[in-house]
Amino acid sequence: MMKRKRNRILAVLFLAAVGMVFVFANIQKKTEIVWYLSDPEYFGIDREDMQPYQEVYAKRFDLFNKRLGKLGIAAKVVFKYLPDSYEAAAEEEEGGFRLEQELICSGEAIQTLLQNDPDADIAQFSSMEYDRFLPLDSYMESEGMQRAQAAIPQEIWDVNRINGTTYQIPRGNVCVKEAAYCFRKSFLDQYRVDLDEEKIKKMTPEEVIQWLLPYFEEERLLEGGYYLTNAAYLDFSDYLLGEYMPVLEGTTNNLYVHMREKKIEDGFSMQRIKDAFALYQYIYENNLDAHDSPGSLSARPVFTIQNMPGLKQLQGSYDDAEDIVSVPLGNPFLTRSLGNGVFSGSKHKELAVQVLAASVYDEELSNLMIYGVPEEDYVLSNGYAVGKQQGTLSYMGTFGAIGNNLIAYPNESETPDKEERTRNLFHEMQPDLYRNFVPDWDEELLKQMSRLAAVYQEAVRTLQSSEVPDLEAFLALQQEKLEEAGRDDVMHKLQEQLDGWEE
């Protein structure tokens, strides 16, 4: 009897041991997925703790992996640090930073990453190197991708395709751009300036400056620390958004796609840009930026031109701390947004797609990666996520690399019904598909474009911050520099690509 009882106990212990081995084996079966981040600071990681192409750690990353397990995704994500192009350019130059080198590094960031870590699986999408990412269309019928498609408005998917193919899973930020005249609210109140928005919309920047000039006739720097404007804050790339698209977004360059004529144009040959250069000189020569006035370094411009990467309809309560009144100029349009993609060379493509899809369809993952650890990094107050260290949250959502802003908690600057309101607004907009034009940046074309961008940047900086006695002679000299740098060849190559481009 005792023997049978002992045998039963041994059998139970044996089965328990087998079960533990089975559980342990399942835990061990989790496949490592390597996800690269360019902004680990957003996740609370100190810069001194970052080493290029090495793992970075935050508590929320552990919780991210635990949540994946609950979703039935057998992956363990390891997050690593991808240096941005500015850092890479500075290292390349050794003696200092140049835009030219930064542009080359930004166009080769993924190539460099894969050379340093062939096992990488996921990173922020780079349209300049889209062919290094996995086309996702064949995965769209999987359960995870179907949930991801439902979580992101179709219009965002549409506007982020390249040559008809989906290479990234976009995040839920509202990818809308609209040029706006922006005015200092405290100045308007202090000097009792009546802002007729409908009239202002019809003015050119030159006319707005002339309208404000009487307030600054006697003093260029007013009581309260106001000056009229600074040429560096009048970005005509933003002002021309409705008609022209920069060939290379995010850099100072003046090659544009004319949207209606489907034509590559050189900004130095466009009359509207020449007018902008003349305006820059008018501002500097007449000290409208108060550069000759004591105390100007701490002063604030009354008038600027900005690109609004969002819609006022999605804004919650107005933040008086921003001290800005925006007058949108009309013609808002959907444009490419940032998301993440899986590398075409990933050894675990299907699993990496599952992980990436979960990051945009699962609310818990989105809140975790956008706001952090509950009660430690943020608290919920009246339905709003209130961060203990707010920094990159606004009514446009978050600029963090991971998470779907539409399904995450609203922050205090957002409208609480942001998802419903966004979907309704998008139905009223049509994406301008020419804005999806992405050139094929081969090595030669990228280097040529980087040389052009450097000439453009230096010329614009000179016009904005110093007196140029003979503007026509200065512009003629820049044209010569551009010709020497291969502008005509670049324009020809880009025009050929644009002519053959179809969405």
C-alpha positions as CSV (number, residue, x, y, z in Angstrom):
1,M,0.0,0.0,0.0
2,M,2.8,2.4,1.0
3,K,4.7,1.4,-2.1
4,R,1.7,2.3,-4.4
5,K,1.3,5.6,-2.6
6,R,4.9,6.4,-3.0
7,N,4.8,5.5,-6.7
8,R,1.8,7.8,-7.1
9,I,3.7,10.6,-5.4
10,L,6.7,10.0,-7.6
11,A,4.5,10.0,-10.7
12,V,2.9,13.3,-9.7
13,L,6.3,14.8,-9.1
14,F,7.5,13.4,-12.4
15,L,4.6,15.0,-14.3
16,A,5.1,18.3,-12.5
17,A,8.8,18.2,-13.4
18,V,7.9,17.5,-17.0
19,G,5.4,20.3,-16.9
20,M,8.0,22.7,-15.6
21,V,10.4,21.6,-18.3
22,F,7.7,22.2,-20.9
23,V,6.9,25.7,-19.5
24,F,10.6,26.5,-19.4
25,A,11.0,25.3,-22.9
26,N,8.2,27.5,-24.1
27,I,9.7,30.5,-22.4
28,Q,13.0,29.7,-24.0
29,K,11.3,29.4,-27.4
30,K,10.7,33.2,-27.5
31,T,12.6,34.5,-30.5
32,E,14.6,37.7,-30.2
33,I,13.5,40.6,-32.3
34,V,15.9,43.5,-32.5
35,W,14.2,46.9,-32.7
36,Y,16.4,50.1,-33.3
37,L,15.5,53.5,-31.8
38,S,16.9,56.8,-32.7
39,D,15.4,58.7,-29.7
40,P,16.0,56.6,-26.5
41,E,15.8,59.8,-24.5
42,Y,12.1,59.8,-25.1
43,F,11.9,56.6,-23.1
44,G,13.8,58.1,-20.2
45,I,17.2,56.7,-21.1
46,D,20.2,58.9,-20.2
47,R,22.5,59.7,-23.1
48,E,25.6,58.4,-21.3
49,D,23.9,55.0,-21.2
50,M,23.7,54.8,-25.0
51,Q,26.2,53.2,-27.2
52,P,25.6,53.1,-31.0
53,Y,24.1,49.7,-32.1
54,Q,24.0,48.5,-28.5
55,E,21.1,47.5,-26.3
56,V,19.3,50.2,-24.3
57,Y,17.1,49.5,-21.3
58,A,14.0,51.0,-19.7
59,K,11.4,49.4,-17.4
60,R,8.7,49.9,-20.0
61,F,10.6,47.6,-22.4
62,D,10.2,44.7,-19.9
63,L,6.4,45.5,-19.7
64,F,6.3,45.7,-23.5
65,N,7.6,42.1,-23.8
66,K,5.3,40.8,-21.0
67,R,2.3,42.3,-22.9
68,L,3.5,40.6,-26.1
69,G,3.4,37.3,-24.3
70,K,-0.2,37.9,-23.2
71,L,-1.1,38.6,-26.8
72,G,0.3,35.3,-27.8
73,I,3.3,36.7,-29.7
74,A,6.3,34.5,-28.9
75,A,8.9,37.3,-29.2
76,K,11.3,39.0,-26.9
77,V,12.1,42.5,-28.3
78,V,15.6,43.9,-27.6
79,F,15.8,47.6,-28.2
80,K,19.0,49.1,-29.4
81,Y,20.3,52.6,-30.2
82,L,20.6,53.9,-33.7
83,P,22.6,57.2,-33.8
84,D,21.0,60.0,-35.8
85,S,22.5,61.5,-38.9
86,Y,23.8,64.5,-37.1
87,E,25.9,62.4,-34.8
88,A,27.1,60.2,-37.6
89,A,28.0,63.3,-39.7
90,A,29.9,64.8,-36.8
91,E,31.9,61.6,-36.4
92,E,32.6,61.4,-40.1
93,E,33.8,64.9,-40.3
94,E,36.0,64.7,-37.2
95,G,36.7,68.4,-37.6
96,G,33.1,69.5,-37.4
97,F,29.6,69.1,-38.7
98,R,28.4,69.9,-42.3
99,L,24.9,69.6,-43.7
100,E,26.5,67.9,-46.7
101,Q,27.8,65.0,-44.6
102,E,24.6,64.8,-42.6
103,L,22.5,64.4,-45.7
104,I,24.7,61.6,-47.0
105,C,24.6,59.9,-43.6
106,S,20.8,60.2,-43.4
107,G,20.5,58.6,-46.8
108,E,22.8,55.7,-45.7
109,A,21.6,55.3,-42.1
110,I,19.9,51.9,-42.7
111,Q,22.7,50.6,-44.8
112,T,25.2,51.6,-42.0
113,L,22.9,50.0,-39.4
114,L,22.7,46.7,-41.2
115,Q,26.5,46.7,-41.7
116,N,26.9,47.0,-37.9
117,D,24.1,44.6,-37.0
118,P,22.9,42.1,-39.7
119,D,20.5,40.7,-37.1
120,A,18.4,43.9,-36.9
121,D,14.7,43.4,-37.6
122,I,12.8,46.7,-37.1
123,A,13.6,50.4,-37.2
124,Q,12.0,53.7,-38.0
125,F,11.1,53.8,-41.6
126,S,13.3,55.8,-44.0
127,S,11.8,56.8,-47.3
128,M,15.2,57.5,-48.7
129,E,16.1,53.8,-48.2
130,Y,12.6,52.3,-48.7
131,D,14.0,49.4,-50.7
132,R,15.8,48.0,-47.6
133,F,12.4,47.4,-46.0
134,L,10.0,44.5,-46.4
135,P,7.0,45.1,-48.6
136,L,4.0,44.4,-46.3
137,D,1.2,43.9,-48.7
138,S,1.4,40.1,-48.7
139,Y,1.0,40.2,-44.9
140,M,-2.2,42.3,-44.9
141,E,-4.5,39.3,-44.5
142,S,-2.8,38.1,-41.3
143,E,-4.8,38.6,-38.1
144,G,-2.3,41.1,-36.7
145,M,-2.1,43.2,-39.8
146,Q,-5.9,43.2,-40.2
147,R,-6.1,44.6,-36.6
148,A,-3.4,47.2,-37.4
149,Q,-5.3,48.3,-40.6
150,A,-8.5,48.8,-38.5
151,A,-6.6,50.8,-35.9
152,I,-5.1,53.3,-38.4
153,P,-7.4,55.3,-40.8
154,Q,-7.2,54.1,-44.4
155,E,-6.2,57.5,-45.5
156,I,-3.0,57.3,-43.5
157,W,-2.1,53.9,-45.1
158,D,-2.8,55.4,-48.6
159,V,-0.7,58.4,-48.2
160,N,2.3,56.4,-46.9
161,R,2.5,54.0,-49.8
162,I,5.5,54.3,-52.2
163,N,5.0,53.3,-55.8
164,G,1.8,51.6,-54.7
165,T,3.5,49.4,-52.1
166,T,3.3,49.5,-48.3
167,Y,6.7,49.4,-46.6
168,Q,5.9,50.7,-43.1
169,I,3.2,50.6,-40.5
170,P,2.5,54.3,-39.9
171,R,1.7,55.6,-36.4
172,G,-1.6,57.2,-35.6
173,N,-0.3,60.8,-35.6
174,V,-2.3,63.1,-37.8
175,C,-0.2,63.5,-40.9
176,V,-1.6,66.8,-42.0
177,K,0.3,69.9,-43.1
178,E,-0.9,73.4,-43.5
179,A,1.0,76.7,-43.7
180,A,0.0,79.3,-41.2
181,Y,0.8,82.9,-40.2
182,C,1.6,82.9,-36.5
183,F,1.3,85.9,-34.2
184,R,2.4,86.6,-30.7
185,K,-0.8,86.6,-28.6
186,S,0.7,88.7,-25.7
187,F,1.8,91.4,-28.2
188,L,-1.7,91.5,-29.8
189,D,-3.2,91.9,-26.4
190,Q,-0.7,94.5,-25.0
191,Y,-0.9,96.7,-28.1
192,R,-4.6,96.1,-28.8
193,V,-4.0,94.8,-32.3
194,D,-7.2,93.7,-34.0
195,L,-6.5,90.5,-35.9
196,D,-8.9,90.1,-38.8
197,E,-8.1,86.5,-39.8
198,E,-10.0,86.5,-43.1
199,K,-8.2,89.6,-44.2
200,I,-4.8,88.3,-43.0
201,K,-5.2,85.1,-44.9
202,K,-5.2,87.0,-48.2
203,M,-2.0,89.0,-47.4
204,T,1.4,88.1,-48.7
205,P,4.2,87.9,-46.0
206,E,5.5,91.3,-47.3
207,E,2.0,92.8,-46.8
208,V,1.8,91.4,-43.2
209,I,5.1,93.0,-42.4
210,Q,4.0,96.3,-43.8
211,W,0.8,96.1,-41.8
212,L,2.7,95.6,-38.5
213,L,5.5,98.0,-39.3
214,P,3.8,101.1,-37.8
215,Y,4.1,99.5,-34.3
216,F,7.9,99.4,-34.7
217,E,8.6,102.7,-36.5
218,E,10.0,104.4,-33.4
219,E,11.6,101.4,-31.7
220,R,12.6,98.1,-33.3
221,L,12.5,96.4,-29.9
222,L,9.3,97.2,-28.0
223,E,8.5,97.1,-24.3
224,G,7.7,93.6,-23.5
225,G,10.6,92.2,-25.6
226,Y,8.9,92.2,-29.0
227,Y,10.5,92.7,-32.4
228,L,8.7,92.4,-35.7
229,T,10.1,89.2,-37.3
230,N,13.3,87.3,-38.1
231,A,14.0,86.1,-41.6
232,A,15.0,82.7,-40.2
233,Y,11.4,82.3,-39.0
234,L,9.8,83.0,-42.4
235,D,10.2,79.6,-44.1
236,F,8.9,80.0,-47.6
237,S,9.1,76.2,-48.0
238,D,6.1,76.3,-45.6
239,Y,4.5,79.2,-47.3
240,L,4.5,77.4,-50.6
241,L,3.2,74.2,-49.2
242,G,-0.1,74.3,-51.2
243,E,1.7,74.6,-54.6
244,Y,5.2,73.2,-54.2
245,M,6.7,70.2,-52.4
246,P,10.4,70.1,-51.4
247,V,12.1,67.2,-53.2
248,L,13.8,66.2,-50.0
249,E,11.8,67.0,-46.8
250,G,13.6,67.9,-43.6
251,T,16.6,69.6,-45.2
252,T,17.4,73.1,-46.3
253,N,17.2,72.9,-50.1
254,N,15.4,74.6,-52.9
255,L,14.5,71.9,-55.4
256,Y,10.8,71.6,-55.5
257,V,8.1,69.6,-57.3
258,H,5.5,71.9,-58.8
259,M,2.3,70.0,-57.9
260,R,0.1,71.0,-60.7
261,E,2.7,70.9,-63.5
262,K,4.5,67.8,-62.2
263,K,7.8,69.5,-62.8
264,I,11.1,69.8,-60.9
265,E,12.0,73.5,-60.3
266,D,15.1,75.2,-58.9
267,G,14.1,77.6,-56.1
268,F,16.8,80.1,-57.1
269,S,15.0,80.5,-60.5
270,M,11.5,80.8,-59.0
271,Q,10.2,84.4,-58.7
272,R,8.5,83.7,-55.4
273,I,11.7,82.5,-53.8
274,K,13.6,85.4,-55.2
275,D,11.0,87.7,-53.5
276,A,11.6,85.9,-50.3
277,F,15.4,86.5,-50.6
278,A,14.6,90.2,-51.1
279,L,12.4,90.2,-48.1
280,Y,15.1,88.6,-46.0
281,Q,17.5,91.4,-46.9
282,Y,14.8,94.1,-46.3
283,I,14.3,92.6,-42.8
284,Y,18.0,92.6,-42.0
285,E,18.9,96.0,-43.5
286,N,16.0,97.7,-41.7
287,N,16.8,95.9,-38.4
288,L,13.3,94.5,-38.2
289,D,14.8,91.5,-36.4
290,A,16.3,94.0,-33.8
291,H,19.8,92.4,-34.2
292,D,21.3,95.8,-33.5
293,S,19.2,96.4,-30.4
294,P,20.4,95.7,-26.9
295,G,18.5,92.8,-25.3
296,S,17.4,91.3,-28.6
297,L,18.7,87.8,-27.7
298,S,15.9,87.3,-25.2
299,A,13.2,89.0,-27.4
300,R,10.4,87.4,-29.3
301,P,9.2,87.8,-32.9
302,V,5.7,89.0,-33.4
303,F,5.2,87.4,-36.8
304,T,6.4,84.0,-38.2
305,I,5.4,81.5,-40.9
306,Q,5.1,78.0,-39.7
307,N,4.1,74.6,-41.0
308,M,1.2,73.3,-38.8
309,P,1.6,69.5,-38.6
310,G,-1.9,69.1,-37.3
311,L,-5.4,70.5,-37.2
312,K,-7.0,73.0,-34.9
313,Q,-10.0,70.8,-34.7
314,L,-8.0,68.2,-32.8
315,Q,-6.7,70.7,-30.2
316,G,-8.0,70.5,-26.7
317,S,-8.0,73.5,-24.4
318,Y,-5.8,76.3,-25.7
319,D,-2.4,76.5,-24.0
320,D,-1.7,80.1,-23.2
321,A,1.9,79.2,-22.4
322,E,2.5,78.8,-26.2
323,D,1.5,82.5,-26.6
324,I,0.7,81.9,-30.3
325,V,-2.3,82.7,-32.4
326,S,-2.3,80.8,-35.7
327,V,-4.0,81.8,-38.9
328,P,-4.1,78.8,-41.2
329,L,-3.7,79.8,-44.9
330,G,-6.0,77.1,-46.3
331,N,-5.4,73.9,-48.3
332,P,-4.5,71.5,-45.6
333,F,-3.3,68.2,-47.0
334,L,-2.4,64.7,-45.9
335,T,1.2,63.9,-46.1
336,R,3.6,61.1,-45.3
337,S,4.0,60.4,-41.6
338,L,6.6,58.5,-39.6
339,G,6.2,54.8,-38.8
340,N,8.3,51.7,-38.5
341,G,9.2,49.0,-40.9
342,V,10.7,45.5,-40.9
343,F,13.9,45.0,-42.8
344,S,13.7,42.9,-45.9
345,G,16.7,40.9,-44.7
346,S,15.2,40.1,-41.3
347,K,15.6,36.4,-40.3
348,H,12.2,36.5,-38.5
349,K,10.0,38.5,-40.9
350,E,6.6,37.1,-40.0
351,L,7.2,37.4,-36.2
352,A,8.7,40.9,-36.6
353,V,5.5,41.9,-38.6
354,Q,3.4,40.5,-35.7
355,V,5.3,42.6,-33.1
356,L,5.1,45.7,-35.2
357,A,1.4,45.3,-35.9
358,A,0.7,44.9,-32.1
359,S,2.4,48.1,-31.4
360,V,-0.3,50.0,-33.2
361,Y,-3.4,47.9,-32.5
362,D,-3.0,47.2,-28.8
363,E,-4.0,50.1,-26.5
364,E,-1.9,48.9,-23.6
365,L,1.3,48.7,-25.7
366,S,0.6,52.2,-27.2
367,N,0.0,53.8,-23.8
368,L,3.1,52.1,-22.4
369,M,5.4,53.3,-25.2
370,I,3.9,56.8,-25.4
371,Y,3.4,57.6,-21.8
372,G,5.5,55.1,-19.9
373,V,4.9,53.0,-16.7
374,P,1.5,53.9,-15.1
375,E,1.8,55.7,-11.8
376,E,5.6,56.1,-12.3
377,D,5.8,58.0,-15.5
378,Y,2.2,59.3,-15.7
379,V,-1.1,59.3,-14.0
380,L,-4.7,59.3,-15.3
381,S,-6.7,62.4,-14.4
382,N,-10.2,62.8,-15.6
383,G,-9.4,60.5,-18.5
384,Y,-6.3,62.4,-19.6
385,A,-2.7,61.0,-19.3
386,V,-0.7,63.5,-17.2
387,G,3.0,62.9,-17.5
388,K,5.3,63.6,-14.6
389,Q,7.9,64.8,-17.0
390,Q,6.1,66.2,-20.0
391,G,8.3,67.1,-23.0
392,T,7.1,65.9,-26.4
393,L,3.4,65.8,-26.1
394,S,1.1,68.3,-27.8
395,Y,-2.3,68.5,-29.5
396,M,-0.6,66.6,-32.4
397,G,0.0,63.7,-30.0
398,T,3.4,62.2,-29.4
399,F,6.6,62.3,-31.4
400,G,7.8,59.0,-29.8
401,A,8.8,56.3,-32.2
402,I,6.4,53.6,-31.1
403,G,2.7,53.5,-30.4
404,N,-0.6,54.5,-32.0
405,N,-1.5,58.0,-30.8
406,L,-5.1,57.6,-31.9
407,I,-5.9,54.7,-29.6
408,A,-3.8,55.9,-26.7
409,Y,-5.1,58.0,-23.8
410,P,-5.5,61.7,-24.8
411,N,-3.0,64.1,-23.2
412,E,-4.2,67.4,-21.8
413,S,-3.7,69.3,-25.0
414,E,-5.7,66.9,-27.1
415,T,-9.4,66.6,-27.6
416,P,-10.8,63.5,-25.8
417,D,-12.6,62.2,-28.9
418,K,-9.4,62.5,-31.1
419,E,-9.9,59.2,-32.9
420,E,-13.5,59.8,-34.0
421,R,-12.8,63.4,-34.9
422,T,-9.7,62.5,-36.9
423,R,-11.5,59.8,-38.9
424,N,-14.3,62.3,-39.7
425,L,-11.8,65.0,-40.8
426,F,-9.9,62.6,-43.0
427,H,-13.0,61.8,-44.9
428,E,-13.1,65.4,-46.0
429,M,-9.6,65.4,-47.3
430,Q,-8.0,63.8,-50.3
431,P,-4.3,62.9,-50.2
432,D,-2.2,64.7,-52.8
433,L,-0.6,61.6,-54.2
434,Y,2.3,63.5,-55.9
435,R,3.4,64.1,-52.3
436,N,4.2,60.4,-52.2
437,F,6.9,60.9,-54.8
438,V,10.2,59.4,-53.4
439,P,13.2,59.5,-55.7
440,D,15.5,56.5,-55.9
441,W,18.6,58.0,-54.2
442,D,21.5,56.0,-55.6
443,E,24.9,56.9,-54.2
444,E,25.8,59.3,-56.9
445,L,22.5,61.2,-56.9
446,L,22.6,61.4,-53.1
447,K,26.1,62.9,-53.1
448,Q,25.1,65.4,-55.8
449,M,22.0,66.4,-53.9
450,S,24.0,66.8,-50.7
451,R,26.3,69.3,-52.4
452,L,23.4,71.3,-53.7
453,A,21.7,71.4,-50.3
454,A,24.9,72.7,-48.8
455,V,25.0,75.6,-51.3
456,Y,21.4,76.4,-50.7
457,Q,21.7,76.4,-47.0
458,E,24.8,78.6,-46.9
459,A,23.2,81.1,-49.3
460,V,19.9,81.3,-47.3
461,R,21.9,81.7,-44.0
462,T,23.9,84.5,-45.5
463,L,20.8,86.3,-46.8
464,Q,19.0,86.0,-43.4
465,S,21.8,87.1,-41.2
466,S,24.1,89.6,-43.0
467,E,23.9,92.5,-45.4
468,V,24.3,91.6,-49.1
469,P,25.0,94.9,-51.0
470,D,24.2,93.5,-54.5
471,L,21.4,90.8,-54.3
472,E,21.4,90.1,-58.1
473,A,25.2,89.6,-58.1
474,F,24.9,87.4,-55.0
475,L,22.2,85.2,-56.6
476,A,24.2,84.9,-59.9
477,L,27.2,83.7,-57.9
478,Q,25.0,81.0,-56.2
479,Q,23.8,79.9,-59.6
480,E,27.4,79.4,-60.7
481,K,28.1,77.3,-57.6
482,L,25.0,75.2,-58.2
483,E,25.9,74.6,-61.8
484,E,29.4,73.5,-60.7
485,A,27.8,71.2,-58.1
486,G,25.7,69.5,-60.8
487,R,22.3,71.0,-60.4
488,D,21.2,70.6,-64.0
489,D,22.2,66.9,-64.0
490,V,20.3,66.4,-60.7
491,M,17.2,68.1,-62.0
492,H,17.3,66.1,-65.2
493,K,17.5,62.8,-63.2
494,L,14.8,63.8,-60.8
495,Q,12.5,64.9,-63.7
496,E,13.0,61.6,-65.4
497,Q,12.0,59.8,-62.2
498,L,9.0,62.1,-61.7
499,D,7.8,61.6,-65.3
500,G,7.9,57.8,-64.8
501,W,6.4,57.9,-61.4
502,E,2.8,56.6,-60.9
503,E,1.0,56.0,-57.7
